[in-house]
Amino acid sequence: MLRQRAAMHGDARALREKDYGIWNPYSWRHYYETARAVALGLLSLGIKPGDRVAIAGENTPEWFYADLGTQMIGAIAVGIYPTNPWMELQYIVKHSGARVVVTGDQEQTDKVLDAMANNGGLPGLEAIVCIDMKGLRHYRQSTLMSFEALCQRGLAYVRENPDANAALDRMISQGGPDDVCILVYTSGTTGPPKGAMLTHRNLVYAAYTYAEAVGIADKPFEAVSYLPLCHVAERCYGMVTHLVLGGTVSFAESIDTVAINIREIAPTFFVGVPRIYEKLQQGFLFKLGESGQIRQRLTRACLAWGRKLSDRRQAGKEGLLDLAAYGLLYLLMFRNLQRHLGFAYSRHRLCAGASISPETLRFFDIIGRPVSQGYGLTESGGVAFIQIADHHRIGGCGLPLPQTEWRLDDDGEILLRNPGVFKGYFLDEKASTASLEAGGWLRTGDIVEVLDNGEIAVVDRKKAIIITAGGKNIAPSEIENALKDSEFVKEAIVVGEAKKFLGAIIQVDYDNVGRWARDRALAYTNYKSLSQLPEVHELVERIVNDTNKRFARVENIRRFAILEKELDHDDGELTATQKVRRAMIEKKFARELAIIYPAEG
């Protein structure tokens, strides 16, 4: 597909990267030729079809080149989160048997070198290719080379082997739709990560069918790349959708500048995780709080009016008068608000990776830029269900994509079958057999319910369901998301397995609670001292009490504990996708559990 794009749109802009404040464009021809140089460089290193090449780094054009250069020769690309500590990187490189690792910078290179020097090393690793060599001038490892040097090796390989280009063309043409092209390692919330084997068919089906379903297949495609490329969401709805539709992908400078970059680029398509949408909403609300009283009153009045229109839309009662009222609100305020958020030209916005607070979804619906939720997982190659214009219930996950079959098991678990379903887990026949049933049905491990408009809604992970001492089944994610509706709560973990009541472990939002404390002249020095303030405990208690009003008594939080430190991936408390490792709760949060359940402490 990249070869075809280069032939059709050679000099058209394909990628953009910001350097010293200037957006530098790269054409489809440059994209294709650089990926070819990578492919030839890998061939010069002896990489063969079926071999694995790992990539660890932030999102850059070189990530794309390395990924597609690897796939050109029939090798398999293995993405690694740039936030992974060296132990997790070592596990993935060793388990996948990667012969080459492409690193983004010195930090990622150091992790690889640490992995090579400890815990038995990486005996199968033959080369490290670093994209940004800054800080590596004095490194003397024979296995280390620059990305540019790899590309130069590719060009030298062509000079030494006159038929190399023709051989590479044959390799590209011989690639089949059911060949495994990437390994995506799951986040490992309940155990070691597993390498999901995804094929070209899986990814192209997921990207094209999705684009058709949401109405962007025939529209200009402009996207921002910032989510980790080792995650199936960014890979499928960034890189692969770009190959399928054409257009431009612009690389955000960093995760911290995403909001600024969105405003600069004004993408037509945007994929975000819940935290990004929450930050965009909270950023606006705090900016509003710093504005004058007249502007605050006008804005809140417009949002309140917009909420009434959103309520009618959600109830399926929207009429011509409602559309006219929204038009007036658009002219008064929402047009400028959409521009401020960077969504003035966006045609579709997807929330991926986890469930999102209904209040955050409501905010974007009110201002006329609704965020679609879908349902899917790594093993289904992307989303299998997606919300579209006439099926957009807040809390729902939409309708199945074309060619997607589904059914519910007796316990409410949803099973899927479509062309996106993966081939299985790499070197893990037992897990593959447990996930893939005869006939190609995928066991998802998710409990869902069907709404009255035909959409599905996810209740929770099957393994996450809490069974209390009274035998009541509780889905913790709904309560956790309700607690996180508050801008003062960053993370909430509901506990209560085999207990008489539910408890919650709360991580306060350091920035927002810190701002709240400063406004009240409360002294603190760091997260720990802030979390221990009696006033902060009272603040969280009010949030918990307000949240309890939204749930049945058996689902109420009776006691809570505030974490004295922020949850950290490096400490094994969070996965690379920032999900809490529930298997670590008893080990990591013994202090908090003793506060919640003192009789058992």
LINPESUL-V348861 format. One record per residue. N is the residue number from 0. RES is the residue in three letters. NEAR is the number of other ideal C-beta (glycine too) atoms within 10 Angstrom. D_FIRST is the distance of its C-alpha to the first C-alpha in Angstrom with 1 decimal. Layout:
n->N res->RES near->NEAR d_first->D_FIRST
n->N res->RES near->NEAR d_first->D_FIRST
//
This chain:
n->0 res->MET near->12 d_first->0.0
n->1 res->LEU near->22 d_first->3.8
n->2 res->ARG near->16 d_first->5.4
n->3 res->GLN near->11 d_first->5.0
n->4 res->ARG near->20 d_first->6.2
n->5 res->ALA near->21 d_first->8.6
n->6 res->ALA near->11 d_first->9.8
n->7 res->MET near->10 d_first->10.5
n->8 res->HIS near->15 d_first->11.9
n->9 res->GLY near->15 d_first->12.8
n->10 res->ASP near->10 d_first->16.0
n->11 res->ALA near->15 d_first->15.3
n->12 res->ARG near->17 d_first->15.9
n->13 res->ALA near->26 d_first->13.2
n->14 res->LEU near->21 d_first->15.6
n->15 res->ARG near->18 d_first->19.4
n->16 res->GLU near->19 d_first->21.9
n->17 res->LYS near->16 d_first->25.7
n->18 res->ASP near->8 d_first->28.0
n->19 res->TYR near->5 d_first->31.7
n->20 res->GLY near->6 d_first->31.4
n->21 res->ILE near->7 d_first->28.9
n->22 res->TRP near->14 d_first->25.3
n->23 res->ASN near->11 d_first->23.3
n->24 res->PRO near->13 d_first->20.1
n->25 res->TYR near->18 d_first->17.1
n->26 res->SER near->16 d_first->14.8
n->27 res->TRP near->23 d_first->11.1
n->28 res->ARG near->16 d_first->12.5
n->29 res->HIS near->18 d_first->14.5
n->30 res->TYR near->24 d_first->11.9
n->31 res->TYR near->21 d_first->9.9
n->32 res->GLU near->14 d_first->13.3
n->33 res->THR near->21 d_first->14.9
n->34 res->ALA near->24 d_first->12.4
n->35 res->ARG near->25 d_first->13.1
n->36 res->ALA near->22 d_first->16.7
n->37 res->VAL near->27 d_first->16.7
n->38 res->ALA near->27 d_first->15.3
n->39 res->LEU near->25 d_first->18.1
n->40 res->GLY near->26 d_first->20.6
n->41 res->LEU near->28 d_first->20.1
n->42 res->LEU near->23 d_first->20.6
n->43 res->SER near->19 d_first->23.7
n->44 res->LEU near->18 d_first->24.9
n->45 res->GLY near->11 d_first->24.7
n->46 res->ILE near->22 d_first->21.9
n->47 res->LYS near->11 d_first->20.8
n->48 res->PRO near->12 d_first->18.4
n->49 res->GLY near->11 d_first->19.7
n->50 res->ASP near->20 d_first->21.3
n->51 res->ARG near->25 d_first->21.0
n->52 res->VAL near->26 d_first->20.4
n->53 res->ALA near->28 d_first->21.8
n->54 res->ILE near->27 d_first->21.1
n->55 res->ALA near->28 d_first->24.0
n->56 res->GLY near->27 d_first->24.2
n->57 res->GLU near->22 d_first->23.9
n->58 res->ASN near->24 d_first->20.8
n->59 res->THR near->19 d_first->19.8
n->60 res->PRO near->21 d_first->17.0
n->61 res->GLU near->24 d_first->17.8
n->62 res->TRP near->26 d_first->17.1
n->63 res->PHE near->27 d_first->13.5
n->64 res->TYR near->28 d_first->13.6
n->65 res->ALA near->31 d_first->15.6
n->66 res->ASP near->24 d_first->13.5
n->67 res->LEU near->23 d_first->10.2
n->68 res->GLY near->30 d_first->12.5
n->69 res->THR near->27 d_first->14.2
n->70 res->GLN near->23 d_first->11.5
n->71 res->MET near->23 d_first->10.5
n->72 res->ILE near->22 d_first->14.0
n->73 res->GLY near->20 d_first->14.2
n->74 res->ALA near->24 d_first->16.4
n->75 res->ILE near->24 d_first->16.8
n->76 res->ALA near->24 d_first->16.7
n->77 res->VAL near->26 d_first->19.9
n->78 res->GLY near->24 d_first->20.5
n->79 res->ILE near->28 d_first->24.1
n->80 res->TYR near->22 d_first->25.8
n->81 res->PRO near->22 d_first->27.3
n->82 res->THR near->17 d_first->30.5
n->83 res->ASN near->23 d_first->31.0
n->84 res->PRO near->16 d_first->34.3
n->85 res->TRP near->19 d_first->34.3
n->86 res->MET near->14 d_first->35.6
n->87 res->GLU near->23 d_first->32.6
n->88 res->LEU near->23 d_first->30.3
n->89 res->GLN near->22 d_first->32.3
n->90 res->TYR near->18 d_first->32.1
n->91 res->ILE near->25 d_first->28.3
n->92 res->VAL near->26 d_first->27.9
n->93 res->LYS near->17 d_first->30.7
n->94 res->HIS near->19 d_first->29.7
n->95 res->SER near->21 d_first->26.1
n->96 res->GLY near->16 d_first->27.3
n->97 res->ALA near->26 d_first->25.0
n->98 res->ARG near->21 d_first->25.8
n->99 res->VAL near->25 d_first->24.4
n->100 res->VAL near->30 d_first->24.5
n->101 res->VAL near->30 d_first->22.8
n->102 res->THR near->27 d_first->25.3
n->103 res->GLY near->21 d_first->25.2
n->104 res->ASP near->19 d_first->28.8
n->105 res->GLN near->15 d_first->32.3
n->106 res->GLU near->14 d_first->32.8
n->107 res->GLN near->25 d_first->29.9
n->108 res->THR near->25 d_first->31.0
n->109 res->ASP near->15 d_first->34.5
n->110 res->LYS near->23 d_first->33.5
n->111 res->VAL near->26 d_first->31.9
n->112 res->LEU near->18 d_first->35.1
n->113 res->ASP near->16 d_first->37.2
n->114 res->ALA near->24 d_first->35.4
n->115 res->MET near->20 d_first->36.0
n->116 res->ALA near->10 d_first->39.6
n->117 res->ASN near->12 d_first->40.6
n->118 res->ASN near->13 d_first->40.8
n->119 res->GLY near->9 d_first->40.1
n->120 res->GLY near->13 d_first->37.3
n->121 res->LEU near->24 d_first->33.9
n->122 res->PRO near->8 d_first->34.8
n->123 res->GLY near->12 d_first->31.3
n->124 res->LEU near->20 d_first->29.8
n->125 res->GLU near->15 d_first->29.6
n->126 res->ALA near->20 d_first->28.0
n->127 res->ILE near->23 d_first->27.6
n->128 res->VAL near->27 d_first->25.3
n->129 res->CYS near->27 d_first->26.4
n->130 res->ILE near->23 d_first->24.5
n->131 res->ASP near->19 d_first->27.6
n->132 res->MET near->17 d_first->30.6
n->133 res->LYS near->8 d_first->33.2
n->134 res->GLY near->13 d_first->36.2
n->135 res->LEU near->18 d_first->35.3
n->136 res->ARG near->6 d_first->37.2
n->137 res->HIS near->5 d_first->39.9
n->138 res->TYR near->14 d_first->37.8
n->139 res->ARG near->6 d_first->38.5
n->140 res->GLN near->12 d_first->36.5
n->141 res->SER near->6 d_first->35.3
n->142 res->THR near->15 d_first->32.1
n->143 res->LEU near->18 d_first->31.0
n->144 res->MET near->18 d_first->28.9
n->145 res->SER near->14 d_first->27.1
n->146 res->PHE near->24 d_first->23.3
n->147 res->GLU near->14 d_first->24.1
n->148 res->ALA near->14 d_first->26.0
n->149 res->LEU near->26 d_first->23.1
n->150 res->CYS near->22 d_first->21.0
n->151 res->GLN near->15 d_first->24.2
n->152 res->ARG near->20 d_first->24.5
n->153 res->GLY near->23 d_first->21.1
n->154 res->LEU near->15 d_first->22.3
n->155 res->ALA near->13 d_first->25.7
n->156 res->TYR near->20 d_first->24.1
n->157 res->VAL near->17 d_first->22.6
n->158 res->ARG near->8 d_first->26.1
n->159 res->GLU near->9 d_first->27.8
n->160 res->ASN near->14 d_first->25.5
n->161 res->PRO near->8 d_first->24.7
n->162 res->ASP near->9 d_first->22.4
n->163 res->ALA near->18 d_first->20.3
n->164 res->ASN near->13 d_first->17.4
n->165 res->ALA near->10 d_first->17.5
n->166 res->ALA near->12 d_first->17.7
n->167 res->LEU near->20 d_first->14.7
n->168 res->ASP near->13 d_first->12.7
n->169 res->ARG near->10 d_first->14.3
n->170 res->MET near->17 d_first->13.5
n->171 res->ILE near->15 d_first->9.7
n->172 res->SER near->8 d_first->10.4
n->173 res->GLN near->10 d_first->13.1
n->174 res->GLY near->15 d_first->11.3
n->175 res->GLY near->9 d_first->12.4
n->176 res->PRO near->13 d_first->11.7
n->177 res->ASP near->12 d_first->15.1
n->178 res->ASP near->16 d_first->14.9
n->179 res->VAL near->20 d_first->16.0
n->180 res->CYS near->24 d_first->13.6
n->181 res->ILE near->26 d_first->15.9
n->182 res->LEU near->23 d_first->19.6
n->183 res->VAL near->23 d_first->20.9
n->184 res->TYR near->26 d_first->24.7
n->185 res->THR near->21 d_first->26.7
n->186 res->SER near->18 d_first->29.2
n->187 res->GLY near->17 d_first->32.2
n->188 res->THR near->18 d_first->34.7
n->189 res->THR near->14 d_first->36.8
n->190 res->GLY near->10 d_first->36.2
n->191 res->PRO near->12 d_first->34.0
n->192 res->PRO near->20 d_first->30.2
n->193 res->LYS near->23 d_first->28.3
n->194 res->GLY near->23 d_first->24.9
n->195 res->ALA near->27 d_first->22.8
n->196 res->MET near->21 d_first->20.2
n->197 res->LEU near->27 d_first->17.0
n->198 res->THR near->21 d_first->14.3
n->199 res->HIS near->18 d_first->10.6
n->200 res->ARG near->18 d_first->12.3
n->201 res->ASN near->29 d_first->14.6
n->202 res->LEU near->24 d_first->12.4
n->203 res->VAL near->21 d_first->10.0
n->204 res->TYR near->24 d_first->13.4
n->205 res->ALA near->28 d_first->15.2
n->206 res->ALA near->25 d_first->13.0
n->207 res->TYR near->16 d_first->12.7
n->208 res->THR near->23 d_first->16.2
n->209 res->TYR near->26 d_first->17.6
n->210 res->ALA near->20 d_first->16.4
n->211 res->GLU near->13 d_first->17.9
n->212 res->ALA near->22 d_first->21.0
n->213 res->VAL near->23 d_first->21.8
n->214 res->GLY near->12 d_first->21.1
n->215 res->ILE near->19 d_first->18.6
n->216 res->ALA near->16 d_first->15.6
n->217 res->ASP near->8 d_first->17.0
n->218 res->LYS near->15 d_first->18.4
n->219 res->PRO near->13 d_first->17.6
n->220 res->PHE near->19 d_first->16.1
n->221 res->GLU near->20 d_first->18.0
n->222 res->ALA near->23 d_first->18.4
n->223 res->VAL near->25 d_first->20.5
n->224 res->SER near->25 d_first->19.4
n->225 res->TYR near->26 d_first->22.6
n->226 res->LEU near->23 d_first->22.7
n->227 res->PRO near->23 d_first->22.3
n->228 res->LEU near->26 d_first->18.7
n->229 res->CYS near->27 d_first->20.2
n->230 res->HIS near->22 d_first->20.9
n->231 res->VAL near->30 d_first->18.7
n->232 res->ALA near->23 d_first->19.3
n->233 res->GLU near->23 d_first->17.9
n->234 res->ARG near->26 d_first->14.9
n->235 res->CYS near->29 d_first->14.0
n->236 res->TYR near->25 d_first->15.3
n->237 res->GLY near->24 d_first->14.5
n->238 res->MET near->22 d_first->11.5
n->239 res->VAL near->26 d_first->9.4
n->240 res->THR near->27 d_first->10.9
n->241 res->HIS near->25 d_first->10.1
n->242 res->LEU near->23 d_first->6.3
n->243 res->VAL near->21 d_first->7.4
n->244 res->LEU near->19 d_first->10.2
n->245 res->GLY near->15 d_first->10.0
n->246 res->GLY near->21 d_first->13.4
n->247 res->THR near->20 d_first->15.0
n->248 res->VAL near->26 d_first->15.8
n->249 res->SER near->21 d_first->19.3
n->250 res->PHE near->21 d_first->20.8
n->251 res->ALA near->22 d_first->24.3
n->252 res->GLU near->16 d_first->27.0
n->253 res->SER near->12 d_first->28.2
n->254 res->ILE near->15 d_first->28.9
n->255 res->ASP near->10 d_first->32.3
n->256 res->THR near->13 d_first->30.9
n->257 res->VAL near->20 d_first->28.5
n->258 res->ALA near->16 d_first->31.0
n->259 res->ILE near->13 d_first->31.5
n->260 res->ASN near->20 d_first->27.8
n->261 res->ILE near->22 d_first->27.2
n->262 res->ARG near->14 d_first->30.0
n->263 res->GLU near->15 d_first->28.7
n->264 res->ILE near->21 d_first->25.1
n->265 res->ALA near->17 d_first->26.0
n->266 res->PRO near->25 d_first->22.6
n->267 res->THR near->18 d_first->21.7
n->268 res->PHE near->25 d_first->20.5
n->269 res->PHE near->27 d_first->22.2
n->270 res->VAL near->24 d_first->22.3
n->271 res->GLY near->23 d_first->25.6
n->272 res->VAL near->21 d_first->27.7
n->273 res->PRO near->21 d_first->31.4
n->274 res->ARG near->16 d_first->32.8
n->275 res->ILE near->20 d_first->30.8
n->276 res->TYR near->21 d_first->31.9
n->277 res->GLU near->21 d_first->35.4
n->278 res->LYS near->18 d_first->35.5
n->279 res->LEU near->21 d_first->34.5
n->280 res->GLN near->20 d_first->37.2
n->281 res->GLN near->16 d_first->39.8
n->282 res->GLY near->13 d_first->39.1
n->283 res->PHE near->17 d_first->39.9
n->284 res->LEU near->13 d_first->43.0
n->285 res->PHE near->13 d_first->44.4
n->286 res->LYS near->10 d_first->43.9
n->287 res->LEU near->14 d_first->45.7
n->288 res->GLY near->10 d_first->48.5
n->289 res->GLU near->7 d_first->49.1
n->290 res->SER near->11 d_first->49.5
n->291 res->GLY near->8 d_first->52.8
n->292 res->GLN near->7 d_first->54.6
n->293 res->ILE near->8 d_first->54.1
n->294 res->ARG near->11 d_first->50.3
n->295 res->GLN near->13 d_first->50.2
n->296 res->ARG near->10 d_first->52.3
n->297 res->LEU near->14 d_first->50.3
n->298 res->THR near->17 d_first->47.0
n->299 res->ARG near->11 d_first->48.4
n->300 res->ALA near->13 d_first->49.8
n->301 res->CYS near->19 d_first->46.5
n->302 res->LEU near->19 d_first->44.7
n->303 res->ALA near->10 d_first->47.5
n->304 res->TRP near->17 d_first->47.3
n->305 res->GLY near->22 d_first->43.5
n->306 res->ARG near->14 d_first->44.1
n->307 res->LYS near->12 d_first->46.3
n->308 res->LEU near->19 d_first->43.7
n->309 res->SER near->24 d_first->41.1
n->310 res->ASP near->14 d_first->43.6
n->311 res->ARG near->15 d_first->44.0
n->312 res->ARG near->18 d_first->40.3
n->313 res->GLN near->15 d_first->39.9
n->314 res->ALA near->9 d_first->42.9
n->315 res->GLY near->9 d_first->41.4
n->316 res->LYS near->9 d_first->44.2
n->317 res->GLU near->16 d_first->42.5
n->318 res->GLY near->9 d_first->44.2
n->319 res->LEU near->7 d_first->44.4
n->320 res->LEU near->10 d_first->46.9
n->321 res->ASP near->15 d_first->44.5
n->322 res->LEU near->11 d_first->41.7
n->323 res->ALA near->10 d_first->44.2
n->324 res->ALA near->17 d_first->45.3
n->325 res->TYR near->20 d_first->41.8
n->326 res->GLY near->12 d_first->41.4
n->327 res->LEU near->12 d_first->44.6
n->328 res->LEU near->21 d_first->43.4
n->329 res->TYR near->17 d_first->40.1
n->330 res->LEU near->10 d_first->42.2
n->331 res->LEU near->14 d_first->44.7
n->332 res->MET near->19 d_first->42.4
n->333 res->PHE near->20 d_first->39.1
n->334 res->ARG near->14 d_first->37.3
n->335 res->ASN near->12 d_first->38.3
n->336 res->LEU near->21 d_first->37.6
n->337 res->GLN near->19 d_first->34.0
n->338 res->ARG near->13 d_first->33.6
n->339 res->HIS near->15 d_first->35.3
n->340 res->LEU near->23 d_first->32.8
n->341 res->GLY near->22 d_first->29.8
n->342 res->PHE near->23 d_first->28.9
n->343 res->ALA near->14 d_first->30.2
n->344 res->TYR near->14 d_first->26.9
n->345 res->SER near->19 d_first->25.1
n->346 res->ARG near->16 d_first->24.3
n->347 res->HIS near->24 d_first->23.7
n->348 res->ARG near->19 d_first->24.9
n->349 res->LEU near->21 d_first->24.3
n->350 res->CYS near->23 d_first->26.7
n->351 res->ALA near->22 d_first->25.3
n->352 res->GLY near->22 d_first->26.8
n->353 res->ALA near->14 d_first->30.3
n->354 res->SER near->18 d_first->32.8
n->355 res->ILE near->24 d_first->34.0
n->356 res->SER near->19 d_first->37.5
n->357 res->PRO near->15 d_first->38.3
n->358 res->GLU near->15 d_first->40.1
n->359 res->THR near->23 d_first->37.0
n->360 res->LEU near->24 d_first->35.1
n->361 res->ARG near->20 d_first->38.2
n->362 res->PHE near->23 d_first->38.2
n->363 res->PHE near->23 d_first->34.8
n->364 res->ASP near->21 d_first->35.7
n->365 res->ILE near->24 d_first->38.9
n->366 res->ILE near->24 d_first->37.4
n->367 res->GLY near->18 d_first->34.9
n->368 res->ARG near->19 d_first->31.7
n->369 res->PRO near->19 d_first->31.6
n->370 res->VAL near->23 d_first->29.4
n->371 res->SER near->23 d_first->27.7
n->372 res->GLN near->26 d_first->28.2
n->373 res->GLY near->23 d_first->26.2
n->374 res->TYR near->25 d_first->26.7
n->375 res->GLY near->25 d_first->24.5
n->376 res->LEU near->19 d_first->24.4
n->377 res->THR near->20 d_first->22.3
n->378 res->GLU near->27 d_first->23.0
n->379 res->SER near->26 d_first->21.6
n->380 res->GLY near->28 d_first->18.2
n->381 res->GLY near->27 d_first->19.2
n->382 res->VAL near->30 d_first->21.6
n->383 res->ALA near->30 d_first->22.9
n->384 res->PHE near->25 d_first->25.4
n->385 res->ILE near->25 d_first->25.2
n->386 res->GLN near->26 d_first->27.8
n->387 res->ILE near->14 d_first->27.4
n->388 res->ALA near->9 d_first->30.0
n->389 res->ASP near->8 d_first->32.7
n->390 res->HIS near->17 d_first->32.4
n->391 res->HIS near->19 d_first->32.6
n->392 res->ARG near->19 d_first->35.6
n->393 res->ILE near->20 d_first->36.2
n->394 res->GLY near->16 d_first->36.0
n->395 res->GLY near->24 d_first->33.9
n->396 res->CYS near->25 d_first->30.3
n->397 res->GLY near->24 d_first->29.4
n->398 res->LEU near->19 d_first->28.6
n->399 res->PRO near->20 d_first->26.2
n->400 res->LEU near->24 d_first->22.7
n->401 res->PRO near->10 d_first->22.2
n->402 res->GLN near->12 d_first->22.4
n->403 res->THR near->21 d_first->24.1
n->404 res->GLU near->13 d_first->27.5
n->405 res->TRP near->18 d_first->30.1
n->406 res->ARG near->10 d_first->33.7
n->407 res->LEU near->14 d_first->36.3
n->408 res->ASP near->12 d_first->38.4
n->409 res->ASP near->5 d_first->42.1
n->410 res->ASP near->9 d_first->41.9
n->411 res->GLY near->15 d_first->39.3
n->412 res->GLU near->17 d_first->36.3
n->413 res->ILE near->24 d_first->33.1
n->414 res->LEU near->16 d_first->31.1
n->415 res->LEU near->24 d_first->27.5
n->416 res->ARG near->19 d_first->25.5
n->417 res->ASN near->22 d_first->22.0
n->418 res->PRO near->20 d_first->18.5
n->419 res->GLY near->31 d_first->18.0
n->420 res->VAL near->23 d_first->21.1
n->421 res->PHE near->22 d_first->20.6
n->422 res->LYS near->17 d_first->21.8
n->423 res->GLY near->19 d_first->24.7
n->424 res->TYR near->23 d_first->26.0
n->425 res->PHE near->21 d_first->25.7
n->426 res->LEU near->13 d_first->29.1
n->427 res->ASP near->17 d_first->30.8
n->428 res->GLU near->9 d_first->31.7
n->429 res->LYS near->8 d_first->34.4
n->430 res->ALA near->17 d_first->32.3
n->431 res->SER near->18 d_first->29.6
n->432 res->THR near->11 d_first->32.3
n->433 res->ALA near->12 d_first->33.8
n->434 res->SER near->20 d_first->30.6
n->435 res->LEU near->19 d_first->29.2
n->436 res->GLU near->12 d_first->31.7
n->437 res->ALA near->5 d_first->32.0
n->438 res->GLY near->8 d_first->29.8
n->439 res->GLY near->12 d_first->26.9
n->440 res->TRP near->16 d_first->28.7
n->441 res->LEU near->21 d_first->28.0
n->442 res->ARG near->16 d_first->31.2
n->443 res->THR near->23 d_first->30.3
n->444 res->GLY near->16 d_first->33.7
n->445 res->ASP near->21 d_first->33.8
n->446 res->ILE near->21 d_first->36.8
n->447 res->VAL near->20 d_first->36.1
n->448 res->GLU near->13 d_first->38.2
n->449 res->VAL near->13 d_first->37.6
n->450 res->LEU near->14 d_first->38.7
n->451 res->ASP near->6 d_first->40.7
n->452 res->ASN near->12 d_first->37.8
n->453 res->GLY near->12 d_first->35.6
n->454 res->GLU near->24 d_first->33.5
n->455 res->ILE near->21 d_first->33.6
n->456 res->ALA near->18 d_first->34.9
n->457 res->VAL near->22 d_first->34.6
n->458 res->VAL near->19 d_first->38.1
n->459 res->ASP near->20 d_first->37.3
n->460 res->ARG near->18 d_first->36.1
n->461 res->LYS near->16 d_first->38.3
n->462 res->LYS near->12 d_first->39.4
n->463 res->ALA near->20 d_first->40.3
n->464 res->ILE near->17 d_first->42.8
n->465 res->ILE near->19 d_first->46.3
n->466 res->ILE near->13 d_first->49.3
n->467 res->THR near->17 d_first->52.4
n->468 res->ALA near->11 d_first->55.9
n->469 res->GLY near->10 d_first->56.7
n->470 res->GLY near->7 d_first->53.8
n->471 res->LYS near->13 d_first->51.8
n->472 res->ASN near->12 d_first->48.0
n->473 res->ILE near->20 d_first->46.5
n->474 res->ALA near->17 d_first->42.9
n->475 res->PRO near->22 d_first->43.0
n->476 res->SER near->17 d_first->39.7
n->477 res->GLU near->19 d_first->41.2
n->478 res->ILE near->23 d_first->44.3
n->479 res->GLU near->22 d_first->42.3
n->480 res->ASN near->20 d_first->40.2
n->481 res->ALA near->25 d_first->43.4
n->482 res->LEU near->24 d_first->44.9
n->483 res->LYS near->26 d_first->41.9
n->484 res->ASP near->17 d_first->42.3
n->485 res->SER near->23 d_first->44.8
n->486 res->GLU near->19 d_first->43.5
n->487 res->PHE near->18 d_first->46.0
n->488 res->VAL near->24 d_first->44.4
n->489 res->LYS near->20 d_first->41.3
n->490 res->GLU near->20 d_first->41.3
n->491 res->ALA near->25 d_first->43.4
n->492 res->ILE near->22 d_first->43.8
n->493 res->VAL near->22 d_first->45.9
n->494 res->VAL near->23 d_first->48.0
n->495 res->GLY near->24 d_first->50.6
n->496 res->GLU near->15 d_first->49.9
n->497 res->ALA near->10 d_first->53.2
n->498 res->LYS near->18 d_first->55.0
n->499 res->LYS near->11 d_first->57.4
n->500 res->PHE near->16 d_first->55.4
n->501 res->LEU near->25 d_first->52.1
n->502 res->GLY near->20 d_first->51.7
n->503 res->ALA near->26 d_first->49.0
n->504 res->ILE near->23 d_first->48.0
n->505 res->ILE near->27 d_first->47.1
n->506 res->GLN near->21 d_first->45.3
n->507 res->VAL near->27 d_first->46.3
n->508 res->ASP near->19 d_first->44.0
n->509 res->TYR near->15 d_first->45.4
n->510 res->ASP near->13 d_first->44.5
n->511 res->ASN near->16 d_first->45.6
n->512 res->VAL near->26 d_first->48.7
n->513 res->GLY near->17 d_first->49.6
n->514 res->ARG near->14 d_first->49.6
n->515 res->TRP near->18 d_first->51.7
n->516 res->ALA near->19 d_first->54.1
n->517 res->ARG near->11 d_first->54.5
n->518 res->ASP near->9 d_first->55.3
n->519 res->ARG near->9 d_first->58.2
n->520 res->ALA near->6 d_first->59.4
n->521 res->LEU near->16 d_first->58.6
n->522 res->ALA near->9 d_first->58.4
n->523 res->TYR near->17 d_first->55.7
n->524 res->THR near->7 d_first->54.2
n->525 res->ASN near->10 d_first->51.1
n->526 res->TYR near->17 d_first->49.2
n->527 res->LYS near->12 d_first->51.9
n->528 res->SER near->14 d_first->54.8
n->529 res->LEU near->21 d_first->53.1
n->530 res->SER near->22 d_first->52.4
n->531 res->GLN near->12 d_first->56.0
n->532 res->LEU near->18 d_first->57.5
n->533 res->PRO near->8 d_first->59.7
n->534 res->GLU near->13 d_first->58.4
n->535 res->VAL near->22 d_first->54.7
n->536 res->HIS near->16 d_first->55.9
n->537 res->GLU near->10 d_first->57.5
n->538 res->LEU near->20 d_first->54.4
n->539 res->VAL near->23 d_first->52.3
n->540 res->GLU near->12 d_first->55.1
n->541 res->ARG near->12 d_first->54.9
n->542 res->ILE near->24 d_first->51.2
n->543 res->VAL near->21 d_first->51.7
n->544 res->ASN near->11 d_first->54.6
n->545 res->ASP near->13 d_first->52.7
n->546 res->THR near->23 d_first->49.7
n->547 res->ASN near->18 d_first->52.2
n->548 res->LYS near->8 d_first->53.4
n->549 res->ARG near->12 d_first->50.0
n->550 res->PHE near->15 d_first->50.3
n->551 res->ALA near->9 d_first->52.8
n->552 res->ARG near->8 d_first->55.5
n->553 res->VAL near->12 d_first->54.2
n->554 res->GLU near->21 d_first->50.9
n->555 res->ASN near->16 d_first->52.7
n->556 res->ILE near->24 d_first->52.5
n->557 res->ARG near->16 d_first->56.1
n->558 res->ARG near->14 d_first->55.7
n->559 res->PHE near->23 d_first->53.1
n->560 res->ALA near->22 d_first->52.7
n->561 res->ILE near->22 d_first->51.0
n->562 res->LEU near->21 d_first->49.0
n->563 res->GLU near->14 d_first->50.6
n->564 res->LYS near->12 d_first->47.3
n->565 res->GLU near->17 d_first->43.8
n->566 res->LEU near->19 d_first->41.4
n->567 res->ASP near->9 d_first->39.3
n->568 res->HIS near->17 d_first->36.3
n->569 res->ASP near->11 d_first->38.0
n->570 res->ASP near->13 d_first->41.0
n->571 res->GLY near->16 d_first->39.1
n->572 res->GLU near->21 d_first->39.9
n->573 res->LEU near->20 d_first->36.4
n->574 res->THR near->19 d_first->33.0
n->575 res->ALA near->21 d_first->30.2
n->576 res->THR near->20 d_first->29.2
n->577 res->GLN near->16 d_first->32.9
n->578 res->LYS near->14 d_first->34.0
n->579 res->VAL near->21 d_first->37.6
n->580 res->ARG near->20 d_first->38.1
n->581 res->ARG near->16 d_first->40.6
n->582 res->ALA near->14 d_first->41.6
n->583 res->MET near->15 d_first->43.1
n->584 res->ILE near->17 d_first->45.2
n->585 res->GLU near->11 d_first->48.5
n->586 res->LYS near->10 d_first->48.1
n->587 res->LYS near->18 d_first->46.9
n->588 res->PHE near->20 d_first->48.9
n->589 res->ALA near->10 d_first->52.3
n->590 res->ARG near->12 d_first->54.1
n->591 res->GLU near->21 d_first->52.6
n->592 res->LEU near->19 d_first->53.1
n->593 res->ALA near->13 d_first->56.8
n->594 res->ILE near->15 d_first->57.2
n->595 res->ILE near->22 d_first->55.7
n->596 res->TYR near->18 d_first->57.6
n->597 res->PRO near->9 d_first->60.7
n->598 res->ALA near->6 d_first->62.7
n->599 res->GLU near->8 d_first->60.2
n->600 res->GLY near->10 d_first->59.6
//
